Amino acid sequence: MNRFKKGAVQGSTIAIILLSIGFAGAGSFGIWAYIEYNNVKTDVEGKIDLQVAEAKRKQQEDDEKKYNEERRKTVKEFRAPEDLGKVTFSYPTFWNQYIESNGSDRKGFFSYFYPDTVPPIPKDSKDTQRFGLRVAIYEKNMDEVLKDFNEAIKKGELSSEAVTVNGYPATKISGLFPGPDKNNRIRGTAYYFKLNSKTLMIRTDADTYNNVLNENVLSTLKMD
């Protein structure tokens, strides 16, 4: 009789052990499943957050672009000193102009434009500054002005072509312009016009402003 009791005890002990292992396994699986659920949930929520952030960013960019396009349609007039040549064109009202030299010293007219606030004009010839628009009237003929680009054109850094702008013949120079700092040169587009015995230059220092250059400035350019 004791032998049967002993066997029953051993059997129940084994059963308890197996049940404990089963519960432990189930518990471990439950913990693993919960962790995996949280990981997946976090991953999905993270992707949704990224998509929402990207959608907001794109909407802000679209709104800003639309806003700037609308602002660009409101324009004011640039008028060069008449003794240098009657030159006029339109540019956005939210752009400002800084005249470095009005040409009264017979050394040329130099003016700079930029959205809102015009950056400082470099005092040192070794410094480089980028502007939305540059306008210059040189007291020399166009051949003399353009010869400064001959070397860069030969190297393929600049391209030159004859064009017509709003009915006026011009030379278009585009690419990497010579500058004081070879590691910080300006990539832009410039148009040169014969203005009696002088030369008119209209240039932008970045492709970002080509819409203003083409749609505001050049399309309204007048020279008398």
Residue frames as qw, qx, qy, qz and C-alpha x, y, z in Angstrom:
[[0.000, 0.885, 0.465, 0.000, 0.00, 0.00, 0.00],
 [0.310, -0.784, 0.114, 0.526, 2.82, 2.38, 0.78],
 [0.445, -0.068, 0.598, 0.663, 4.28, 1.57, -2.61],
 [0.206, 0.659, 0.622, 0.371, 1.11, 2.81, -4.34],
 [0.185, -0.933, -0.219, 0.219, 1.05, 5.97, -2.23],
 [0.444, -0.533, 0.336, 0.637, 4.66, 6.64, -3.08],
 [0.369, 0.224, 0.656, 0.619, 3.94, 6.20, -6.78],
 [0.053, 0.836, 0.525, 0.149, 0.94, 8.51, -6.55],
 [0.303, -0.853, -0.012, 0.425, 3.02, 11.18, -4.82],
 [0.436, -0.280, 0.506, 0.690, 5.74, 10.93, -7.45],
 [0.278, 0.490, 0.680, 0.469, 3.15, 11.15, -10.24],
 [0.062, -0.926, -0.371, 0.029, 1.49, 14.21, -8.75],
 [0.405, -0.690, 0.184, 0.571, 4.89, 15.82, -8.22],
 [0.404, 0.019, 0.611, 0.681, 5.78, 15.29, -11.87],
 [0.140, 0.718, 0.615, 0.293, 2.40, 16.67, -12.91],
 [0.224, -0.913, -0.175, 0.292, 2.93, 19.76, -10.77],
 [0.433, -0.458, 0.387, 0.673, 6.40, 20.26, -12.24],
 [0.327, 0.291, 0.675, 0.594, 5.08, 19.90, -15.79],
 [0.001, 0.861, 0.500, 0.095, 2.24, 22.31, -15.06],
 [0.339, -0.805, 0.023, 0.486, 4.71, 24.79, -13.57],
 [0.405, -0.185, 0.538, 0.716, 6.90, 24.55, -16.65],
 [0.209, 0.562, 0.683, 0.417, 3.82, 25.00, -18.82],
 [0.128, -0.926, -0.332, 0.128, 2.69, 28.06, -16.89],
 [0.404, -0.631, 0.239, 0.618, 6.23, 29.47, -16.98],
 [0.370, 0.094, 0.640, 0.667, 6.38, 28.90, -20.73],
 [0.083, 0.756, 0.598, 0.251, 2.99, 30.47, -21.20],
 [0.268, -0.885, -0.141, 0.354, 4.05, 33.40, -19.05],
 [0.419, -0.393, 0.418, 0.704, 7.26, 33.84, -21.04],
 [0.277, 0.376, 0.683, 0.561, 5.32, 33.67, -24.29],
 [0.057, -0.875, -0.481, 0.000, 2.87, 36.21, -22.96],
 [0.332, -0.767, 0.087, 0.542, 5.67, 38.60, -22.00],
 [0.389, -0.123, 0.589, 0.698, 7.35, 38.10, -25.40],
 [0.178, 0.598, 0.684, 0.379, 4.05, 38.66, -27.21],
 [0.154, -0.912, -0.311, 0.220, 3.38, 41.81, -25.19],
 [0.368, -0.588, 0.293, 0.658, 6.86, 43.18, -25.94],
 [0.324, 0.140, 0.688, 0.634, 6.44, 42.40, -29.64],
 [0.064, 0.783, 0.605, 0.129, 3.02, 44.05, -29.63],
 [0.229, -0.876, -0.082, 0.416, 4.48, 47.19, -28.06],
 [0.396, -0.340, 0.489, 0.699, 7.36, 47.20, -30.55],
 [0.241, 0.405, 0.715, 0.516, 5.00, 46.87, -33.51],
 [0.069, -0.876, -0.474, 0.064, 2.64, 49.46, -32.03],
 [0.314, -0.750, 0.110, 0.572, 5.54, 51.88, -31.46],
 [0.375, -0.091, 0.613, 0.690, 6.87, 51.27, -34.98],
 [0.150, 0.622, 0.682, 0.354, 3.46, 51.91, -36.56],
 [0.170, -0.914, -0.293, 0.223, 2.89, 55.02, -34.44],
 [0.400, -0.550, 0.294, 0.672, 6.39, 56.24, -35.34],
 [0.313, 0.183, 0.667, 0.651, 5.72, 55.79, -39.05],
 [0.017, 0.804, 0.574, 0.154, 2.39, 57.61, -38.72],
 [0.297, -0.840, -0.073, 0.448, 4.11, 60.46, -36.86],
 [0.393, -0.285, 0.480, 0.731, 6.75, 60.68, -39.62],
 [0.214, 0.463, 0.698, 0.502, 4.07, 60.73, -42.31],
 [0.118, -0.895, -0.423, 0.077, 2.16, 63.46, -40.47],
 [0.368, -0.703, 0.141, 0.591, 5.35, 65.51, -39.98],
 [0.367, -0.024, 0.607, 0.704, 6.27, 65.10, -43.66],
 [0.113, 0.680, 0.651, 0.318, 2.77, 66.13, -44.75],
 [0.219, -0.906, -0.228, 0.283, 2.94, 69.22, -42.52],
 [0.416, -0.484, 0.342, 0.690, 6.39, 70.12, -43.85],
 [0.298, 0.251, 0.673, 0.629, 5.25, 69.79, -47.47],
 [0.010, -0.829, -0.549, -0.107, 2.14, 71.86, -46.75],
 [0.313, -0.818, -0.023, 0.483, 4.27, 74.59, -45.17],
 [0.389, -0.228, 0.516, 0.728, 6.60, 74.59, -48.19],
 [0.190, 0.510, 0.697, 0.467, 3.64, 74.78, -50.58],
 [0.138, -0.898, -0.401, 0.116, 2.05, 77.60, -48.56],
 [0.368, -0.672, 0.169, 0.620, 5.33, 79.52, -48.44],
 [0.353, 0.034, 0.625, 0.695, 5.88, 79.08, -52.18],
 [0.077, 0.702, 0.641, 0.301, 2.34, 80.23, -52.93],
 [0.262, -0.876, -0.228, 0.335, 2.75, 83.19, -50.57],
 [0.378, -0.486, 0.344, 0.709, 6.03, 84.25, -52.21],
 [0.286, 0.303, 0.686, 0.597, 4.53, 83.86, -55.68],
 [0.035, -0.851, -0.516, -0.092, 1.66, 86.13, -54.70],
 [0.338, -0.806, 0.001, 0.486, 4.05, 88.65, -53.14],
 [0.464, -0.165, 0.496, 0.714, 6.22, 88.58, -56.26],
 [0.250, 0.611, 0.626, 0.415, 3.29, 89.80, -58.36],
 [0.136, -0.967, -0.197, 0.086, 3.23, 93.09, -56.44],
 [0.725, 0.168, 0.070, 0.665, 6.05, 95.15, -57.91],
 [0.095, -0.914, -0.026, 0.392, 7.82, 98.48, -57.77],
 [0.679, 0.709, 0.017, 0.193, 10.03, 100.18, -60.34],
 [0.632, -0.417, 0.184, 0.628, 13.77, 100.51, -60.59],
 [0.426, 0.889, 0.112, 0.123, 14.99, 103.56, -62.46],
 [0.730, -0.084, 0.015, 0.678, 18.67, 104.20, -63.20],
 [0.127, -0.688, -0.007, 0.715, 20.10, 107.74, -63.19],
 [0.619, 0.733, 0.257, -0.115, 19.12, 109.32, -66.50],
 [0.145, 0.869, -0.428, -0.201, 22.59, 110.64, -67.24],
 [0.354, -0.368, 0.850, 0.130, 23.82, 107.03, -67.33],
 [0.241, -0.028, -0.824, -0.512, 21.04, 105.82, -69.58],
 [0.617, -0.143, 0.144, -0.761, 17.30, 105.48, -69.11],
 [0.388, 0.047, -0.920, -0.027, 16.97, 101.98, -67.67],
 [0.564, -0.229, 0.334, -0.719, 13.82, 100.79, -65.90],
 [0.497, -0.053, -0.849, -0.173, 12.39, 97.45, -64.79],
 [0.673, -0.507, 0.002, -0.538, 10.04, 96.05, -62.16],
 [0.397, 0.170, -0.847, 0.311, 10.96, 93.97, -59.12],
 [0.495, -0.536, -0.683, -0.035, 8.96, 92.62, -56.15],
 [0.230, -0.814, 0.033, -0.532, 7.90, 95.12, -53.52],
 [0.802, -0.594, 0.058, -0.014, 9.19, 92.90, -50.70],
 [0.792, 0.134, -0.023, 0.596, 12.70, 93.12, -52.17],
 [0.202, -0.934, -0.012, 0.293, 14.90, 96.01, -51.11],
 [0.677, 0.609, -0.025, 0.413, 17.63, 97.86, -52.95],
 [0.503, -0.738, 0.081, 0.443, 20.97, 99.21, -51.78],
 [0.562, 0.797, -0.041, 0.218, 22.87, 101.60, -54.05],
 [0.765, -0.357, 0.023, 0.536, 26.59, 101.33, -53.43],
 [0.262, -0.311, 0.255, 0.877, 27.53, 103.91, -56.07],
 [0.435, 0.707, 0.430, -0.355, 25.16, 106.17, -58.02],
 [0.684, 0.417, 0.367, 0.473, 27.67, 106.75, -60.81],
 [0.035, 0.997, 0.073, -0.019, 28.21, 110.43, -60.08],
 [0.442, -0.703, 0.442, 0.340, 31.95, 109.77, -59.73],
 [0.611, 0.624, -0.370, -0.317, 32.03, 108.42, -63.30],
 [0.057, -0.412, 0.908, -0.046, 33.29, 105.09, -61.97],
 [0.345, -0.133, -0.880, -0.300, 30.05, 103.25, -62.60],
 [0.610, -0.311, 0.107, -0.721, 26.67, 102.57, -61.04],
 [0.361, 0.070, -0.922, 0.117, 26.36, 99.59, -58.66],
 [0.583, -0.266, 0.186, -0.745, 23.18, 98.46, -56.95],
 [0.170, 0.068, -0.977, 0.107, 22.17, 95.32, -55.03],
 [0.655, -0.226, -0.119, -0.711, 18.76, 93.75, -54.37],
 [0.222, 0.046, -0.950, 0.214, 17.58, 91.09, -51.97],
 [0.479, -0.564, -0.594, -0.314, 14.31, 89.89, -50.38],
 [0.549, -0.773, -0.306, 0.083, 13.53, 91.97, -47.28],
 [0.347, -0.881, 0.221, 0.233, 17.04, 93.02, -46.17],
 [0.672, 0.663, -0.302, 0.135, 20.06, 93.46, -48.44],
 [0.869, -0.315, -0.093, 0.370, 23.14, 91.67, -47.01],
 [0.283, -0.834, 0.198, 0.431, 26.22, 93.77, -46.19],
 [0.664, 0.725, -0.169, 0.066, 28.34, 94.78, -49.17],
 [0.871, -0.193, -0.042, 0.450, 31.85, 93.29, -48.79],
 [0.069, -0.971, 0.173, 0.150, 34.42, 95.96, -47.94],
 [0.396, -0.521, 0.692, 0.305, 37.29, 93.59, -48.59],
 [0.572, 0.474, -0.446, -0.500, 37.78, 92.48, -52.20],
 [0.166, 0.247, -0.954, 0.027, 38.64, 89.01, -50.88],
 [0.378, 0.165, 0.735, -0.539, 35.16, 88.49, -49.40],
 [0.152, -0.169, -0.784, -0.577, 32.27, 86.89, -51.28],
 [0.335, 0.268, 0.552, -0.715, 28.63, 87.85, -50.80],
 [0.096, 0.299, 0.849, 0.426, 25.58, 86.56, -52.65],
 [0.272, 0.274, 0.191, -0.903, 22.70, 88.80, -53.70],
 [0.571, 0.469, 0.644, -0.196, 19.31, 88.15, -55.22],
 [0.541, 0.751, 0.281, 0.253, 20.08, 90.66, -57.95],
 [0.423, -0.477, 0.140, 0.757, 22.95, 92.89, -59.00],
 [0.461, 0.828, 0.285, 0.144, 22.67, 95.81, -61.39],
 [0.473, -0.512, 0.202, 0.688, 25.72, 97.62, -62.71],
 [0.523, 0.842, 0.116, 0.060, 26.35, 100.23, -65.38],
 [0.718, -0.290, 0.203, 0.598, 30.01, 100.18, -66.37],
 [0.158, 0.895, -0.113, -0.401, 31.75, 103.18, -67.87],
 [0.129, -0.448, 0.765, 0.444, 33.25, 101.02, -70.62],
 [0.643, 0.239, -0.410, -0.601, 32.09, 99.15, -73.70],
 [0.925, -0.148, 0.146, -0.317, 30.77, 95.60, -73.58],
 [0.836, 0.375, -0.358, 0.178, 33.76, 93.94, -75.24],
 [0.176, 0.560, -0.570, 0.575, 36.01, 95.33, -72.54],
 [0.619, -0.365, 0.393, -0.574, 33.67, 94.13, -69.78],
 [0.968, 0.053, 0.015, -0.247, 33.22, 90.63, -71.21],
 [0.599, 0.544, -0.558, 0.186, 36.92, 89.95, -71.72],
 [0.304, -0.515, 0.644, -0.477, 37.18, 89.31, -67.97],
 [0.838, -0.043, 0.411, -0.356, 35.33, 86.04, -68.58],
 [0.632, 0.556, -0.485, -0.237, 37.41, 84.72, -71.48],
 [0.120, 0.405, -0.885, 0.197, 39.54, 82.40, -69.35],
 [0.476, 0.023, 0.720, -0.505, 36.56, 80.95, -67.44],
 [0.765, 0.433, 0.016, -0.476, 34.73, 80.37, -70.74],
 [0.493, 0.532, -0.681, -0.096, 37.75, 78.53, -72.17],
 [0.065, -0.250, 0.901, -0.348, 37.85, 76.32, -69.05],
 [0.398, -0.308, -0.789, -0.353, 34.16, 75.52, -69.45],
 [0.158, -0.293, -0.675, 0.659, 33.27, 77.13, -66.12],
 [0.287, 0.531, 0.231, -0.763, 31.10, 79.73, -67.87],
 [0.432, 0.414, 0.702, 0.387, 28.97, 79.65, -70.98],
 [0.057, 0.463, -0.034, -0.884, 28.28, 82.60, -73.26],
 [0.307, 0.425, 0.777, 0.348, 25.48, 83.07, -75.77],
 [0.092, -0.020, -0.164, -0.982, 23.86, 85.86, -77.74],
 [0.016, 0.520, 0.844, -0.129, 20.21, 86.32, -76.77],
 [0.104, -0.437, -0.240, -0.861, 17.39, 88.80, -77.14],
 [0.201, -0.378, -0.736, 0.525, 15.75, 90.09, -73.97],
 [0.124, 0.755, 0.480, -0.430, 12.48, 91.97, -74.28],
 [0.513, 0.835, 0.184, 0.080, 13.56, 93.11, -77.73],
 [0.046, -0.916, 0.397, 0.036, 17.12, 94.10, -76.74],
 [0.820, 0.331, -0.433, 0.174, 20.21, 92.19, -77.91],
 [0.503, -0.742, 0.385, -0.219, 22.28, 90.87, -75.01],
 [0.523, 0.356, -0.763, 0.133, 25.02, 88.46, -74.05],
 [0.817, -0.483, 0.007, -0.315, 24.05, 85.85, -71.47],
 [0.319, 0.470, -0.759, 0.317, 26.83, 84.58, -69.20],
 [0.809, -0.421, 0.054, -0.407, 26.02, 81.71, -66.86],
 [0.855, 0.093, -0.453, 0.235, 27.91, 79.27, -64.68],
 [0.704, -0.535, -0.198, 0.424, 30.69, 79.61, -62.12],
 [0.208, 0.946, -0.027, 0.247, 31.87, 83.21, -62.00],
 [0.584, 0.285, -0.414, 0.637, 35.48, 84.19, -61.19],
 [0.474, -0.834, -0.128, -0.250, 35.88, 85.35, -57.61],
 [0.030, -0.777, 0.533, -0.334, 38.40, 86.18, -54.88],
 [0.523, -0.330, 0.741, -0.260, 37.88, 82.84, -53.09],
 [0.382, 0.251, -0.776, -0.434, 38.27, 79.84, -55.39],
 [0.135, -0.147, -0.963, 0.181, 36.47, 77.65, -52.85],
 [0.121, 0.585, 0.619, -0.510, 33.48, 79.99, -52.56],
 [0.019, -0.078, 0.449, 0.890, 32.67, 81.14, -56.06],
 [0.485, 0.360, 0.365, -0.708, 29.23, 82.25, -57.18],
 [0.203, 0.189, 0.864, 0.421, 27.17, 80.21, -59.62],
 [0.259, 0.608, 0.395, -0.639, 24.70, 82.50, -61.32],
 [0.464, 0.536, 0.574, 0.410, 23.35, 84.06, -64.50],
 [0.114, -0.618, -0.030, 0.778, 24.11, 87.51, -65.91],
 [0.508, 0.688, 0.452, 0.254, 22.91, 89.51, -68.90],
 [0.334, -0.438, 0.136, 0.823, 25.02, 92.23, -70.50],
 [0.394, 0.794, 0.456, 0.079, 23.53, 94.96, -72.69],
 [0.412, 0.184, 0.130, 0.883, 25.11, 97.70, -74.75],
 [0.112, -0.861, -0.444, 0.222, 23.99, 101.04, -73.30],
 [0.229, 0.964, -0.134, -0.016, 25.34, 103.76, -75.60],
 [0.440, 0.634, -0.583, 0.255, 29.08, 103.78, -74.82],
 [0.373, -0.436, 0.667, -0.475, 28.47, 102.00, -71.51],
 [0.456, -0.010, -0.876, -0.155, 27.47, 98.46, -70.49],
 [0.641, -0.356, 0.195, -0.651, 24.47, 97.41, -68.41],
 [0.331, 0.109, -0.933, 0.094, 24.72, 94.23, -66.35],
 [0.705, -0.318, 0.131, -0.621, 21.80, 92.48, -64.64],
 [0.473, 0.250, -0.839, 0.102, 22.78, 89.40, -62.68],
 [0.786, -0.487, 0.051, -0.378, 21.49, 86.97, -60.08],
 [0.006, 0.597, -0.778, 0.195, 23.79, 84.99, -57.79],
 [0.314, -0.040, 0.923, -0.218, 21.64, 81.86, -57.45],
 [0.162, -0.198, -0.811, -0.526, 19.15, 79.86, -59.49],
 [0.076, -0.496, -0.758, 0.416, 16.66, 80.39, -56.64],
 [0.097, 0.644, 0.193, -0.734, 16.03, 83.91, -57.94],
 [0.182, 0.008, 0.697, 0.694, 15.74, 83.08, -61.64],
 [0.065, 0.660, 0.740, 0.117, 11.96, 83.46, -61.51],
 [0.105, -0.859, -0.191, 0.463, 12.34, 87.06, -60.31],
 [0.262, -0.430, 0.476, 0.721, 15.10, 87.72, -62.84],
 [0.138, 0.148, 0.796, 0.571, 13.12, 86.34, -65.77],
 [0.055, -0.633, -0.752, -0.176, 9.50, 87.05, -64.90],
 [0.192, -0.871, -0.300, 0.338, 9.83, 90.37, -63.08],
 [0.288, -0.678, 0.242, 0.631, 13.02, 92.09, -64.18],
 [0.260, -0.159, 0.674, 0.673, 13.90, 91.06, -67.74],
 [0.182, 0.540, 0.782, 0.251, 10.30, 90.88, -68.96],
 [0.023, -0.930, -0.348, 0.119, 9.78, 94.54, -67.99],
 [0.523, -0.375, 0.189, 0.742, 13.21, 95.88, -68.93],
 [0.398, 0.871, 0.258, 0.130, 13.23, 99.14, -70.88],
 [0.528, -0.366, 0.160, 0.749, 16.22, 101.10, -72.16],
 [0.356, 0.897, 0.261, -0.024, 15.88, 104.46, -73.90]]
